[in-house]
Amino acid sequence: MDKKTGLTLFDKIWNRHVVQVIPDGPAQLYIDRLYCHEVTSPQAFDGLRLRGLRCFRPERIYCMPDHNTPTHDQDKPIEDPVSRRQVETLERNAREFGLTLYGMMSPSNGIIHVVGPEKGLSLPGMTIVCGDSHTSTHGAMGAVAFGIGTSEVEMVLASQCILQQKPKSMRITINGKLGVGVTAKDVALFLMSRLTTSGATGFFVEYAGEVVRSLSMEGRLTLCNLSIEMGARGGFIAPDDVTFAYLKGREFAPKGESWEKAVDYWRTLKSDDNAEFDKEVSFDAADIEPRITYGTNPGMGIGIDEAIPAVAGEEKALRYMGFEAGQKLLGTKVDYVFLGACTNGRIEDFRAFASIVRGRKKAATVTAWLVPGSWAVESQIRKEGLDRVLEASGFEIRQPGCSACLAMNDDKVPPGKLCVSTSNRNFEGRQGPGARTVLASPLVAAAAAVTGVITDPRLFL
């Protein structure tokens, strides 16, 4: 008799949330948490009004402006009329439908994918959605988290459920020990270069192995954030003692006996030893070094001391970037440096950046935007004295928001200028019309900020 095949972690969470399966169709999946920001939700709320509906479970829905918020003078009206209207519309919708809103200048405000985990709103075993592709970030908590479209946001508002085809399962295992100066961002950029930006299409990715277990929660959040850039539906990590230590005592995490019961359940959230995945791939940490991108998608990346490869079909991207095959990017002049976004706007990222710039001065030719992912991160920066370290080196800490991750607020990189960015995408015009983006870790960004050129951060470590 054949031994029964075990369940993957994805199976366990998915099965627990299936309300019903439509024959030859999708599953009706219950959603534990819906996050709404100002960009993708207005039409969804209008849809409820047209149908005369209210939100089915308003206590499970949290609203927060982040994409359009300026990173300066947030106590004043937003100057850009489009951004102001979007933020005001979210505020009005939250009031009308009785939803929790963390508005601008609220101490709970920030980038929604930073605030959710740090407040304990995102918990292991949950299903979490938002009208934003980088909702995969919350998978670091051991949750099934993914981005959805506007019509699907309306569906969840109205029913707290969504219709979804079950994705296939992939496990990516990375074993070994990361070298000096190699971060979770480098791991993600490495995976994208090896698997390409479509290599995980149709899959939900579970990250495993010694490297993943060694990552802090901030590192795990960065890794899961970038799952979508491989084409994955989402990415997650089985919760463990690192997860539990991070969550304990947070505002919305269980307390007292409820905490103990929750942890007992969370410890069951792992793939069975005999679970079968639709695809498995493995990598060695020894092959990963600090990395940068050279093109116009996140998969076009190299080790920081490597030369740009000659790849058929990448000629247009290289022309846009002003680079050529065979060129090394070390020593390339940098105009802008951006530290922040839902990818690298957490306290650990600011600690890393400060570790490089401490005792050094910002290059006079570089414009640097250092943007915390939330007011809680900003407060921690000041509590640890990192603000004094950064300011002594010539850097200014801005107010929280998505900032220069995307050109939807004031922080736009001018045409032709080169930005070393800790964000998640380097598409043409992503940071502003004509802007050129090199994706990198906070350590690489800091090294560029003090030298004025692309520099291997290991020289400073």
C-alpha positions as CSV (number, residue, x, y, z in Angstrom):
1,M,0.0,0.0,0.0
2,D,1.4,3.4,-1.0
3,K,2.2,5.8,1.8
4,K,-0.1,8.8,1.8
5,T,1.5,12.0,0.4
6,G,1.9,14.7,3.0
7,L,0.6,18.3,2.7
8,T,2.6,21.4,1.8
9,L,2.3,24.5,4.0
10,F,0.4,26.1,1.2
11,D,-2.1,23.2,1.1
12,K,-2.6,23.5,4.8
13,I,-3.5,27.2,4.8
14,W,-5.4,27.1,1.5
15,N,-7.5,24.1,2.6
16,R,-8.4,25.7,5.9
17,H,-9.8,28.8,4.1
18,V,-11.8,27.1,1.2
19,V,-15.5,27.9,1.6
20,Q,-16.5,25.9,-1.4
21,V,-15.1,24.7,-4.8
22,I,-17.0,25.5,-7.9
23,P,-17.0,22.4,-10.2
24,D,-14.4,22.8,-12.9
25,G,-13.9,26.3,-11.6
26,P,-12.2,28.4,-8.9
27,A,-12.4,28.0,-5.2
28,Q,-14.2,30.5,-3.0
29,L,-11.5,31.4,-0.5
30,Y,-12.1,33.1,2.8
31,I,-9.9,36.1,3.4
32,D,-8.6,37.0,6.9
33,R,-7.3,40.4,6.2
34,L,-7.8,43.0,3.5
35,Y,-5.5,46.0,3.2
36,C,-6.7,49.0,1.1
37,H,-4.6,51.9,-0.1
38,E,-5.6,54.9,-2.1
39,V,-4.7,53.7,-5.6
40,T,-6.7,50.5,-6.3
41,S,-9.7,50.9,-3.9
42,P,-11.8,53.9,-5.1
43,Q,-13.6,52.0,-7.9
44,A,-14.2,49.0,-5.5
45,F,-16.0,51.3,-3.1
46,D,-18.0,52.9,-5.9
47,G,-19.1,49.3,-6.9
48,L,-20.5,48.8,-3.4
49,R,-22.4,52.0,-3.6
50,L,-23.9,51.1,-7.0
51,R,-25.1,47.8,-5.5
52,G,-26.3,49.3,-2.2
53,L,-23.9,47.0,-0.2
54,R,-21.9,47.5,3.0
55,C,-18.6,45.8,3.9
56,F,-19.3,42.3,5.1
57,R,-16.7,42.2,7.9
58,P,-15.3,45.8,8.3
59,E,-13.2,44.8,11.4
60,R,-11.0,42.7,9.0
61,I,-10.3,45.7,6.7
62,Y,-7.5,48.3,7.2
63,C,-7.0,51.4,5.1
64,M,-3.8,53.4,4.6
65,P,-2.6,55.9,2.1
66,D,1.0,55.3,1.0
67,H,1.7,55.6,-2.7
68,N,0.7,59.2,-3.2
69,T,1.8,60.6,0.1
70,P,4.6,63.1,0.0
71,T,7.7,62.5,2.2
72,H,7.8,66.1,3.4
73,D,5.3,68.5,5.0
74,Q,2.7,65.8,5.6
75,D,1.0,68.1,8.1
76,K,0.1,70.4,5.1
77,P,-2.4,69.8,2.3
78,I,-0.9,67.7,-0.5
79,E,0.1,70.0,-3.3
80,D,-0.4,67.7,-6.3
81,P,-4.2,67.7,-7.0
82,V,-4.3,64.1,-8.2
83,S,-2.5,62.7,-5.2
84,R,-4.6,64.9,-2.8
85,R,-7.8,63.6,-4.4
86,Q,-6.8,60.0,-4.1
87,V,-5.8,60.3,-0.4
88,E,-9.0,62.2,0.4
89,T,-11.1,59.7,-1.4
90,L,-9.7,56.9,0.7
91,E,-10.3,58.8,3.9
92,R,-13.9,59.5,2.8
93,N,-14.5,55.8,1.9
94,A,-13.1,54.6,5.2
95,R,-15.4,56.9,7.1
96,E,-18.5,56.0,5.1
97,F,-18.0,52.2,5.3
98,G,-16.8,52.2,9.0
99,L,-13.3,51.0,8.3
100,T,-10.1,51.5,10.3
101,L,-8.0,54.2,8.7
102,Y,-4.4,55.0,9.5
103,G,-4.2,58.4,7.7
104,M,-1.3,60.7,7.1
105,M,0.4,61.9,10.2
106,S,-1.1,59.1,12.2
107,P,1.6,57.3,14.2
108,S,0.3,54.1,12.7
109,N,0.7,55.3,9.1
110,G,3.4,54.2,6.6
111,I,3.7,51.8,3.8
112,I,0.9,49.2,4.3
113,H,3.3,46.3,3.7
114,V,5.6,47.6,6.5
115,V,2.8,48.5,8.9
116,G,0.9,45.2,8.7
117,P,3.6,43.0,10.1
118,E,5.0,45.6,12.6
119,K,1.5,46.0,14.2
120,G,0.9,42.3,14.3
121,L,-2.0,42.6,11.9
122,S,-0.4,40.0,9.6
123,L,-0.2,36.7,11.4
124,P,0.9,33.1,10.5
125,G,-1.8,31.0,8.9
126,M,-3.7,33.9,7.5
127,T,-5.0,34.7,4.0
128,I,-4.1,38.3,3.2
129,V,-4.9,40.4,0.2
130,C,-4.4,43.9,-1.1
131,G,-4.8,45.7,-4.4
132,D,-1.0,45.7,-4.7
133,S,1.3,43.1,-6.2
134,H,3.8,43.4,-3.3
135,T,1.3,42.0,-0.9
136,S,3.5,38.9,-1.1
137,T,5.6,40.7,1.6
138,H,3.3,39.4,4.3
139,G,4.2,35.8,3.4
140,A,7.2,36.3,5.6
141,M,4.9,35.8,8.6
142,G,3.9,32.4,7.3
143,A,0.7,33.7,5.6
144,V,-0.7,33.1,2.2
145,A,-0.6,36.7,0.9
146,F,-1.1,38.0,-2.6
147,G,-2.1,41.0,-4.7
148,I,-5.5,41.3,-6.3
149,G,-7.2,43.5,-8.8
150,T,-9.8,46.3,-8.2
151,S,-12.8,44.1,-9.0
152,E,-11.4,41.5,-6.6
153,V,-11.0,44.2,-3.9
154,E,-14.7,44.9,-4.3
155,M,-15.5,41.1,-4.0
156,V,-13.6,40.9,-0.7
157,L,-15.2,44.2,0.6
158,A,-18.6,42.7,-0.1
159,S,-18.2,39.1,1.0
160,Q,-14.8,38.7,2.8
161,C,-14.2,36.0,0.1
162,I,-12.5,35.8,-3.3
163,L,-12.7,33.4,-6.2
164,Q,-9.3,32.0,-6.9
165,Q,-7.8,29.2,-8.9
166,K,-5.3,27.3,-6.7
167,P,-1.8,28.0,-7.8
168,K,0.9,25.3,-8.1
169,S,3.5,24.9,-5.4
170,M,7.2,25.5,-5.7
171,R,9.9,25.2,-3.0
172,I,13.1,27.1,-3.3
173,T,15.8,25.8,-0.9
174,I,19.0,27.8,-0.3
175,N,21.6,26.2,1.9
176,G,25.0,27.2,3.2
177,K,26.0,30.5,4.9
178,L,25.8,34.0,3.3
179,G,29.1,35.8,2.9
180,V,30.1,39.2,4.3
181,G,28.0,42.0,2.8
182,V,25.4,39.6,1.3
183,T,21.8,40.4,2.3
184,A,18.3,39.1,1.7
185,K,18.0,41.6,-1.1
186,D,21.0,40.0,-2.8
187,V,19.5,36.6,-2.3
188,A,16.3,37.8,-4.0
189,L,18.1,39.5,-6.9
190,F,20.2,36.3,-7.3
191,L,17.1,34.1,-7.5
192,M,15.5,36.5,-10.1
193,S,18.6,36.3,-12.3
194,R,18.7,32.5,-12.2
195,L,15.0,31.8,-12.5
196,T,14.2,34.9,-14.6
197,T,11.2,37.2,-14.0
198,S,8.8,34.5,-15.3
199,G,10.4,31.5,-13.8
200,A,7.8,31.1,-11.0
201,T,4.7,32.1,-13.0
202,G,1.7,30.1,-11.8
203,F,3.4,29.0,-8.6
204,F,3.2,29.9,-4.9
205,V,6.7,29.8,-3.6
206,E,7.8,28.4,-0.2
207,Y,11.4,29.5,0.8
208,A,13.4,27.0,2.8
209,G,16.9,26.0,3.8
210,E,19.7,27.2,6.1
211,V,19.9,30.7,4.5
212,V,16.2,31.4,4.9
213,R,16.1,30.2,8.5
214,S,19.1,32.4,9.3
215,L,17.4,35.6,8.0
216,S,15.8,38.1,10.4
217,M,12.2,39.0,10.0
218,E,13.2,42.1,8.1
219,G,15.2,40.0,5.7
220,R,12.4,37.5,5.3
221,L,10.0,40.4,4.5
222,T,12.4,41.6,1.8
223,L,12.7,38.2,0.3
224,C,9.0,37.5,0.2
225,N,8.4,41.0,-1.1
226,L,10.3,40.3,-4.3
227,S,8.6,36.9,-5.0
228,I,6.2,38.7,-7.4
229,E,9.2,39.8,-9.5
230,M,9.9,36.1,-10.4
231,G,6.3,35.9,-11.7
232,A,5.1,34.0,-8.6
233,R,1.6,34.4,-7.2
234,G,3.2,34.9,-3.8
235,G,6.0,33.7,-1.6
236,F,6.1,32.6,2.1
237,I,8.2,31.1,4.8
238,A,7.1,28.6,7.5
239,P,6.8,30.4,10.8
240,D,9.4,29.6,13.5
241,D,10.9,31.0,16.7
242,V,12.2,34.0,14.8
243,T,8.6,34.8,13.7
244,F,7.2,34.3,17.2
245,A,9.8,36.5,18.8
246,Y,9.1,39.2,16.3
247,L,5.3,39.1,16.8
248,K,5.2,38.7,20.6
249,G,3.8,41.8,22.3
250,R,2.8,43.6,19.1
251,E,-0.4,45.5,19.1
252,F,-2.7,43.1,17.3
253,A,-0.9,39.8,18.2
254,P,-2.7,37.5,20.5
255,K,-2.1,38.0,24.3
256,G,-1.9,35.8,27.3
257,E,-3.4,32.3,26.9
258,S,-4.5,33.2,23.4
259,W,-0.8,33.8,22.6
260,E,0.2,30.3,23.8
261,K,-2.7,28.7,21.9
262,A,-1.8,30.6,18.7
263,V,1.9,29.6,18.9
264,D,0.9,25.9,19.4
265,Y,-1.1,26.2,16.2
266,W,1.5,28.2,14.3
267,R,4.1,25.4,15.0
268,T,2.0,23.1,12.9
269,L,2.4,25.4,9.9
270,K,5.1,23.7,8.0
271,S,5.2,21.4,5.0
272,D,5.1,17.7,5.9
273,D,8.3,15.8,5.4
274,N,6.7,13.7,2.6
275,A,5.0,16.7,1.0
276,E,5.3,16.8,-2.8
277,F,5.8,20.1,-4.6
278,D,5.0,20.7,-8.3
279,K,8.6,22.1,-8.7
280,E,11.7,22.2,-6.5
281,V,14.9,24.1,-7.0
282,S,18.0,24.5,-4.8
283,F,20.8,27.0,-4.6
284,D,24.1,27.4,-2.7
285,A,24.7,30.5,-0.6
286,A,28.4,30.4,-1.7
287,D,27.3,31.5,-5.2
288,I,25.6,34.7,-4.0
289,E,27.6,38.0,-3.6
290,P,26.4,41.6,-3.3
291,R,24.4,42.3,-6.5
292,I,23.1,45.0,-8.8
293,T,20.8,45.2,-11.8
294,Y,21.9,46.6,-15.1
295,G,18.7,46.5,-17.2
296,T,15.0,47.3,-17.1
297,N,13.6,44.3,-15.2
298,P,14.7,42.9,-11.9
299,G,16.0,39.7,-13.4
300,M,18.7,41.5,-15.3
301,G,21.3,41.4,-12.5
302,I,24.9,40.6,-11.9
303,G,27.3,40.2,-9.0
304,I,28.6,43.6,-8.3
305,D,32.1,42.9,-9.6
306,E,30.9,41.0,-12.7
307,A,30.6,42.4,-16.3
308,I,27.2,42.8,-18.0
309,P,26.5,39.7,-20.1
310,A,25.7,39.7,-23.8
311,V,22.2,38.4,-23.9
312,A,20.0,38.4,-27.1
313,G,17.0,40.6,-26.6
314,E,18.5,42.8,-24.0
315,E,19.9,45.4,-26.4
316,K,16.9,47.8,-26.0
317,A,17.2,47.8,-22.2
318,L,21.0,48.4,-22.3
319,R,20.4,51.4,-24.7
320,Y,17.9,52.8,-22.2
321,M,20.3,52.4,-19.3
322,G,23.3,53.7,-21.2
323,F,25.3,50.5,-20.6
324,E,26.8,47.9,-22.9
325,A,27.6,44.2,-22.8
326,G,31.0,43.5,-21.3
327,Q,31.0,46.6,-19.2
328,K,31.5,46.5,-15.5
329,L,29.4,48.8,-13.4
330,L,31.9,49.3,-10.6
331,G,32.9,53.0,-10.7
332,T,29.9,54.1,-12.6
333,K,28.8,57.6,-11.6
334,V,25.6,57.7,-9.4
335,D,23.2,60.7,-9.3
336,Y,20.6,59.5,-6.8
337,V,20.4,57.0,-4.0
338,F,17.1,55.8,-2.6
339,L,16.8,53.9,0.7
340,G,13.2,52.8,1.4
341,A,10.1,51.2,-0.1
342,C,8.2,48.1,1.1
343,T,11.3,46.2,0.1
344,N,14.0,47.9,2.2
345,G,12.3,50.6,4.4
346,R,12.6,48.8,7.8
347,I,14.8,49.5,10.8
348,E,17.3,46.8,9.9
349,D,17.8,48.5,6.5
350,F,18.6,51.8,8.2
351,R,21.0,50.1,10.5
352,A,22.8,48.6,7.5
353,F,23.0,51.9,5.7
354,A,24.3,53.7,8.8
355,S,26.9,51.0,9.3
356,I,28.6,52.0,6.0
357,V,28.2,55.8,6.2
358,R,29.1,56.2,9.9
359,G,32.1,58.5,10.1
360,R,32.0,59.3,6.3
361,K,30.4,62.0,4.3
362,K,27.8,61.9,1.6
363,A,29.3,62.5,-1.9
364,A,28.5,66.0,-3.0
365,T,27.3,64.8,-6.4
366,V,24.7,62.5,-4.9
367,T,21.1,63.3,-4.0
368,A,20.0,60.9,-1.3
369,W,16.4,60.1,-0.2
370,L,16.2,58.1,3.0
371,V,12.6,57.2,3.6
372,P,11.4,55.1,6.5
373,G,8.6,52.6,5.8
374,S,6.5,53.8,8.7
375,W,6.4,56.3,11.5
376,A,7.2,53.4,13.8
377,V,10.5,52.9,11.9
378,E,11.2,56.6,12.0
379,S,10.7,56.6,15.7
380,Q,13.0,53.6,16.1
381,I,15.7,55.4,14.0
382,R,15.6,58.3,16.4
383,K,15.5,56.0,19.5
384,E,18.7,54.2,18.4
385,G,20.5,57.5,17.5
386,L,20.8,56.5,13.8
387,D,19.4,59.9,12.8
388,R,22.4,61.6,14.4
389,V,24.8,59.2,12.6
390,L,23.1,59.8,9.3
391,E,22.7,63.6,9.7
392,A,26.4,63.9,10.7
393,S,27.2,62.2,7.4
394,G,25.1,64.7,5.4
395,F,21.9,62.7,5.1
396,E,18.3,63.8,5.8
397,I,15.5,61.4,7.0
398,R,12.3,62.1,5.2
399,Q,8.7,61.2,6.2
400,P,7.2,57.8,5.6
401,G,5.7,56.7,2.3
402,C,6.4,54.8,-0.9
403,S,8.5,57.7,-2.1
404,A,10.8,57.1,-5.1
405,C,9.8,53.4,-5.5
406,L,7.3,54.6,-8.2
407,A,6.6,58.0,-9.8
408,M,3.3,58.7,-8.0
409,N,4.5,61.4,-5.6
410,D,7.0,64.2,-5.5
411,D,10.1,62.0,-5.2
412,K,10.8,61.5,-8.9
413,V,14.3,60.8,-10.4
414,P,14.9,63.3,-13.3
415,P,15.3,62.0,-16.9
416,G,18.6,60.4,-17.6
417,K,19.8,60.4,-14.0
418,L,21.0,57.1,-12.5
419,C,19.6,56.0,-9.2
420,V,20.9,53.2,-7.0
421,S,17.6,52.1,-5.4
422,T,16.6,49.6,-2.7
423,S,13.1,49.3,-4.1
424,N,11.7,46.4,-6.1
425,R,11.4,47.5,-9.8
426,N,13.6,49.0,-12.4
427,F,11.2,49.3,-15.3
428,E,11.6,52.2,-17.8
429,G,10.2,55.3,-16.1
430,R,9.4,53.5,-12.8
431,Q,11.1,56.2,-10.8
432,G,10.2,59.0,-13.1
433,P,10.1,59.5,-16.9
434,G,13.5,58.7,-18.4
435,A,15.0,57.8,-15.0
436,R,17.5,54.9,-14.9
437,T,17.4,52.5,-11.9
438,V,19.9,50.1,-10.5
439,L,18.4,47.9,-7.9
440,A,20.6,47.0,-4.9
441,S,20.7,46.3,-1.2
442,P,21.0,49.0,1.5
443,L,24.7,48.2,1.9
444,V,25.4,48.8,-1.9
445,A,23.2,52.0,-1.8
446,A,25.2,53.3,1.2
447,A,28.5,52.6,-0.5
448,A,27.4,54.5,-3.6
449,A,26.1,57.4,-1.5
450,V,29.5,58.1,0.1
451,T,31.7,57.4,-2.9
452,G,29.4,58.8,-5.7
453,V,29.9,55.7,-7.8
454,I,28.8,52.1,-7.8
455,T,31.0,50.5,-5.1
456,D,31.4,47.1,-3.6
457,P,30.2,47.5,0.0
458,R,32.6,44.8,1.2
459,L,35.4,47.4,1.0
460,F,33.8,49.1,4.0
461,L,33.0,46.0,6.0
